């Protein structure tokens, strides 16, 4: 159920904050039918009232949030006490099931504490701390008479109030992720596409369309001037999109990783060096692929396994989206990584599962041992990365690869002596994420269709850039994240709507883009679930998006693809497809006069191998 996704309509209107209400958005009558949203909104009503109140009421809100932080801190402290008690009470069987040895008790305690005070709680704490800082600043603005009024707030006062509400909603949305909600959304989208007449019978099945004239245009642009020129207008005061400087997105910087301009790139795995187990994926996450945290010295990487292709689209997509103004996570592909055997076994054991989950009582307090029961994994190790990409080196000197290696890893899940007989595992074709240099905390999710985003230019444009051009057909709110910055030097708190997971590629990724404006949409309508923001995309929104992607040079595109390619042939073909799709979009939206075609005579569908040399 996705009920809480309509919370912003209730909260933003009650605060009288600028929003897209009135621009084809969900009506309050429709929202009132969703009991879960109302229940959650009611719990926020007092806070919203105080947020828009007098200095005394804002001070009262500060105390309320301060108490929430104290309660969460107490739970965090209690989790460490409980974790210590749990680990110290381990039986011999539990130590045999643990991915830590008995001489690694402190690491086992830390992992157990992370299970108890899990990602939702950690995000709630980070969010509450940011809210407290925002409320404290708002109180100072009110006291100084520089906050304006609710009807005409100063820019900073409006930013603070909106941020407080965005954080509250993000924390709640964290509970709405998961396979169940994704499955419902996919089924609904299939029905909407296959049987559009259902929209005439069921209000919830009716798809949005771009509204005519200025009413349908994005609410966060300057709407003055000729309507057919509005595609040139950038978003105003966006927390989703930020213009980049030319110096930040040179081909060399894109290949290297644009997140680290002006600083050193974190150390990542090199062939032959051994990386060890650092931690497990949160059991509150909903990723379908195996992943695990690894460490070498003080350097950490979140290692991710996936199904095999000659280009991992995570490489180009994260760099291109960043270059075009969106916040993405630093991402690197590795031709091979050598890890402790328990790393791969733990990644396989802790991957997200679907079905009836139950397991031994002993496993309940053992990190990395979620219940399995009668459940399945969508992307098991045999698929991601597959047996051909796994080699086990045993202490007696022999190696195993392929199906034999997969069988051994499966056996090692429940056979500790056998696991200990392995010396290391080499995994080929994986990728990893590292921390960005800016110190930000995640507080939850944000929704493309939330009232604060559904009618904004840069969110609508995601359907063109990430969907139509880059071929991602799995764009969903589960793959978003609201990040916050809390400067310790007394600076202003900030929040950012990030896109941490932009890696997915449609099966039909070719040289052309399928958009048919006559069908009512200015996007390819290939996403696995309906995104109302994309359905509301106007021609001006689409042209803005195409203008942004068309501003990238071919060398910038090649550099980004090279960061995810495993060979020169794959790099050449993938880059040629992106160039062809770029030209197709330029033609489709009549922008040839603004941006020259890179392949005026059409693409070379069998290009020769290509190598990016700009980083050498």
N, C-alpha and C positions, 0 to 999 in steps of 0.2 A: 504494500500500500504506500502511496506517495502523498498522503494527506498533508503532511507538514510543509510541503513545497508551496502551499498557498498562504502560509503564514505571513509573508511580507505584505500582502494586500491589506490584511487586518491591521498590522502593526504600523506600516508606513502611513496609512490614511489616518490612523488615530493620532499620530504625531504631527500630521500635516507636513511631512517631509516631501520633497520633490520625488515623484515617481511616475510610472507610466500608466497609472490608473486613468481610465477614460480613453485610452489608446488601444481599443480592442482587447483590453485585459479582462480577466475573469471578474465577474461582478460579485459584489458582496453577498447577493442572494445565493449565487452558486457556491460561494465559499462556506456560507452558513450551513449548508447541507453536510459538510464534512465534520463530523463530531470530533474526530481526533485533532483536527486543526484548531477547532474552537477550544478544546480542552487545554491544549498547549498555549494558545493565545491568551486564554484567561489567566494562566499562571504568569504571563508577562505583563498583564494589564497594569498592575501596581507599579512595576518598574518603569513602564513607558510613561505613566502619569507623572511619576517623580522626575523622570528624565526631562520632561517638558515643563517642569514646575519652577518654583521659586528657589532662591539660593538655599533656603532651609530644607526644601524637599530634595534638592540635589545632594545636600549633605547627608540626608537620611538614606538616599540611594547608595552613597559611598559606604555608609556603615553596613548596609545590607550586603553589598558585594564583598566587603571586607570580611564579613562573617562567613560568606560562602567560600572564600579563599581559605579561611582558617579551618573550616570543616573538611575541605578537600586536602589540605595539608595534613590534617589529622589522619585522614584515610590513607594518605601516602605513607605516613610514618607507621601506621598500623600494618600496612601491607608488608613492610620490611620485618616487623616483629613476627607476623604470621609466617612469612616466608622462611625466616630463620628456624622457627619451630617446626615447620613442615619438613625442611631438609634435614634438620638434626634428628628427626624421627624416622628417616628413611630406613626401610628394611634392606636386607641384602638384595632382594629381588628388585627393589626400586632403584638401587644404585646400578644394578645390571641393566635396567631399563633407561636410566638417565644417560644423556649424551655428554655428561660431565663425569670426570673421575672423582673418587673420594678426596683426592688431594686438591680438587678444584671446588671445594665447598662454597667459597665466597662467590664464585661465578654462578654456581647453581642457585644460591640464595638470591642474587641479583636477578637472574632469569625468572625465578618463581615470583619475586616481588613485581616484576613487569607483567606477569600473567594476572596477578591480583589487581594491581592498579594499572589497568590496561590502557590502550590507546584512547578510548573515549574519555576516561577519567583524566588522563594526562592533557588531552586537548581542552577539556572543560576547565582545568586549572590554568592553563596558559591563556585561555579566553577570558576567564574571570580576572586575571591579573591585568590584562590589557584593558578590560572594561573599567577596572578601578582607576587606572591611569587616565583614561579618557574622562571619567566622571570627575576626577580631581581637577583636571584642566578646565572642564566646563564650569565647575564651581568658581574657579579663579576668574574666568571670563565674565561670569555673571556678577561677581563681586566688583569687577573693574568696569562694569557697564559696557563691555565690548562683545557681548554675545548676540546683540540684536534682539528681535522678537521671534516667536515661533513662526509667524507669518512671513517675516523678513529677517531671517537669521544671518549673521555674518558667515562667510564661507567656512571658517574653521568650526564654528558652532554647529553648522549643518553637517559637516564632515564627522564631527564627534558623535552627534546623535545617530546619524546613519550607521556609523561604525559600531556603536553599542548594539544596535538592533541586528546588524548583519552578523555580528559575532554570536548573539543569542540564537539566531536562526541556524547558523552554521553548526553550532554544537548539537542542536536538535536533529539536523539533517544527517549527522553521522550515524544515527540509529536507523536511518532509512535505507542505507546501502545494503547490498547483499544480493545473492543470486535470486531470491524469491521475487524482490521488486523488479529486478532486471527481466525476469521471465515474463512477468505480467505486462511490463511495458512493451516487450517484443511481440507478444501475442496481440496486444491492442493495436500496435502499428500494422501488423500483417492484416488484421481485419479492416482497419481504416483504408489501407491501400487497395485491398482486394474487393471490398464491398463498401464503396463510399456512400451508398444510400443509407447505411446504418446511421450516418450523422444526422439524417432527417428524423430518425426515430429515437435516438438516444443522444441527449445533449453532450454527454461525456465523450462520444465517438466523433463529434463534429470537429473537423480540422479548421484551423485558422487560415485566413487568406490575407494578403497585403491590403490594407485599407487604401482607398483612392485618395489622391491629392495629398496635401500637407498632413492630413490626419494620420496617414499611414507611415510618415517618415519618422526616422529615429528621433527620440525626445531629447537626446543629449548632444545635438549639433545646433549650430547657428542656422536657423531656417530662413534667414533673410536672403534676398536675391532670387534670381530665376530658379524655378523648381527643377529644371533640367540640368542645373549646375550644382545641385546640392551634393552630388557624389564627390565633390572635391573637399567637402567639409569634414574635418577630423572631429572625433569625440571631444567633449569638453569635460575636464576634471574626472577623467576615467580612472578607476582602480583596477581595470581589467587590461587596459592597453596603454603603452607608453612609447613615444617615438624614440628610435635609436639613432645615435650619431653614425655617420659614415665610417668613422675610425673604429667603431666597435664591431662592425660587421664586415670587415675585409675578408676575402676568402681564407687567408691564413688564420684569422681569429675564429672564423666559423668552424674550420677544421679542428683547431686546437681546443675549442670550447669557449664560446663568447662570454660565458658566465665568469670567466677568470681573467678578463682583460685587466691588465695592470697588476696582476698577482700571479703567483705560481699555481700551476695545475696540481691538484692533489695526486699523490702517488697511487698508481693502480697496478694490478697484477702484471708481472712480466713472466714469460715462459721460464719454468725451472725453479722459481722461488715458491716456497710453501706458505700458503695462507691458512689461517686457523679459524675455528668457530668463534664467533663473537656474540651472536644472539639469534633469536628466532623471529619469524614474522608474527605480528600480532594476530591472535585468533579472532579479533574483532574486525580484521581487514577482509576484503571480499575479492582479492585477486585470485585468478584461477590457475596461474602458473606457479611452479615451485620457486621459492626465493629464500634467501638466508643471508645473515650478516656475517662477513668475514673480516679478519684483522691480520695485519702484519706490522709488528711494532706498535706505533700509535696511529697507523693509517687504517681506516675502515672503509669498506665498500658493501653496498647491498647487492649481492649477486643474484641475478635472475636467469632462469632457464626458460627457453621457449622453443616452439616448433621451428623447424629449419627452413631458411630461405637464404639466397646468396646475398641479399641486402636485408639487414634488420632496419626496418623503417624508423625505429626509435632514434637512430643516429641522425638522419636528415630531418625528421619531423621536429625533434626538440630544438635543433639549431635554426631551422627555417622559421618556426613559430616565434622563437626568441628574437630573431632578426627583424621580424615584422611587428614586434611590439608586445608580445605576450610573454608572461613569466612561465618558464618551464624548468624542469629539474635537470641538472648536469648528468649526461648520459654518455657512456663509452662502451664500445663493443670490444670483446677480447677473443683473439683467435684460439687461445687456450689458457686455462688457469689450473694450477696445481693446488689441491686443497687436502686437508685431512679427510680421511674416509667418512668420519662422522658428519662432515659438512653436507655431503651429498645425501647420506642416509637420513639426516634430520630434515633436510629440505623436502625429501620425498614423504617423510612421515607426517610433516606438519602442514602440507598443502591443503587448501580449502577443499572440502568435500560436500557432496550433495546426497541427501538421503536420510535414513534413520541411523542416527549416530549414538553409539553406546560403546563402553569399553570396560576394561578391568578397573576395579576400585583403586588399585595401586597407582594407576596412571593419572589419577585426578590431580595429583600435586607434582607431577613430573613435567617440566617444561618441554615443549616440542612433541608431546604425546597426546594430541587431541583424540577424542573417541572416534572410532571408525565404524564399528557395527556393520550395518547393511547400507553402506554409502559408497560412492564412487568419486574419483577425481576426474575433472574435465581434461586436465593436461598432466598426466602422470609423467614420471621420469622417462619411461620408454618412448614417449612422444616428444617430450621437451626436456633435454635436448636429443634424446634417442640414444640407443645403445652404441651405434657406430661412432658417437662422439664422446664415449666414456671409456677410459682405460684404467683398470685397477692394477696397481703394483703391490704385490704381496711382499711381506718381510722375507719370505724364503727365496725371493728373486724372480718368481714367475709373474706374468701379466695376463689379464683377461680383458676382453673387449666384446662389444656386440651383445647378443642375447645372453651369453654366459655371464657377462659382467652385470647385466640387469638382474639376473637370477641371484647372483651373489649379493648384490646390494639389498634385494628384497629379503634374503635370508638374514643379512646382517642387522636388519631392523629388530629382530627378536633373538639374536644370537650374539651376545657380547664378546665371547672369546673369538668367534669368527670375525667380528668387526675389528677386534684388536690385532688380528693376524694380517690386516691390510696396513701398508705403510703410507700410501698416498693414492689419490685419484686425480687423473688428469681429465679435465672436461674441456672439450672444444666447442667453439661457437656459442658463447654466452655473452651477456652484457651486464653492466653494472651501473648503479647510481651512486654518486658521491654528494656530500654536502656542498651547497653553494657557499660562497664566501660571505654573503650577507647573513647575519644572524637573525633568522626568523623562526617563529614557532607556528606550527599548524594548529588551528582551533576547530576545524570541521570542514564541511562541504559547502559549496554554493551551487545554485541551480540556474542553468541557462534560462529557464522559464519563470524564475522568481520575478516578482513585480519590479524589483530594482534593475533587472537585466534584460527582460524579454523584449523591450523596445529600444534597446541601445544599439548603436551602429556596430561597435566592435564585437558584440556577442553575436549578432546576426551574421556578421562577416565570417565567423568561425565555420559556418556551414559551407561557405565558398572556399576559403583557404584550406582548412583542414579536411573538409569533406570532398568538395568537387575537385580541387587541385591535387592535394596530397593523397586522396583515396582512402581516408579513414571513414569507415561506415559504422563505427561503434562509438560515436560521440554520445556521452551520457554524463549526468550529473555526478555519478559515482566516481568519475575520473577527474573531478575538480578538487580544489582545496583552498580554503581561506587562510592566508598566512598573515601574521602580525609581527611588527617590530616594536620592541620596547627599549629604547635607548637608555642605558644605565646612567648617562651623563645628564639626565634631566631633559633631553630632547623630546620632541612630540612623538607620540605613538602613531603608528601608521598601519594600514591593512591593505592587503593585495589579493585580488582574485586570480589564483594561479591555475595553470593547466599541467599538473604533474605527470599525467599519463596520456600521451598523444600517439602512442604506438599501436596501430592496427592498420591492416591493408585489405581493401576489398578484393575478392577473388577475381574481379573483372578489371583489374588495374591495367589499362592499356594506353593507347596513344590519343584517345578521344575522351571528351567529357559529355555526358548525357544530361543536358538541361533542356527542358521544353517549357518556356514561359507560357505557351498556350494552355498548358495543363494547370496553370494557376500558381506555379512556384518558380522562384528564381534560384533554386538549388536542385541538385540531382535527385532528391528524394530516394536516396539509397541507404539512409541510416537505418539501423536495426530497430530504433524506437523513434517515435514522433517527438520532435523538438519544436515547440510552438514558436520560439524565437526565429528558427530557420524558416518556418512556414510564413512568417510575417515579413520576411526579407523583401524589401522593395528593389526596384531596378537601381535606384541610387545607392542603396546599401551594397548591392552586388557589385556595382561598378567601382565603388570605393575599395572593396576587397580586391578586385581584379587589378586595380591601379597599384595597390600596395605590393602584391606578389609580382606584378610585371615590372616593378622597379628594381627587382633583384637581377643582377647580371648572370650570364650563363656560368661564369667562373664561380660565383657565390653558390649557385645551385650545385655545381660539380663538387665543390669543397664540402658542402653539407652531406651530399650522398656518399662521398668518399669516407666520411666518418662512420658510416654504417655498412660499407661494402667489404666483402671478403675476397673479391678478386676483380681484376681490371675489366673483364667482360661484363660482369654484373653491374659495375659502376657505370659503364658506357650505356648499357641498355636502360637502366633505371633513370639516369640523368636525361637521356633522350626522350623518355616518356614524359618526364616533368616539363621539359622544354616544349614538347608537342602539346601537352595539356594547357600550358601557359598560353601558347599562341592561340589555341582553340578558344579559350576564355576571352582573350583580347578581341578576337574576331566576333565572338558571340555577343559581346556587349559594346561593339562599335568603337573600340578604343585604339584602332590602328593608327589614327592620327596623333595619338599621344605617346604610344609605345611601339617601337618598331618590332616587327615579327622577327624572332630569332631563326625561324625556318620558313621563310616565305614560300619556298617550293615544297614544303612538307617535310616530315621527319625521315630520318634514315632508320628504318625498322630493323636493320641488321648492322648496327654500328660497329666499327673496329674497337678493340680494347682501348680503354682510356685510363690514364692514371693522373691523380692530382699531385702536382709537384710543388705547389705553392708553399708547402710547409718545410721544404728541404733547404 
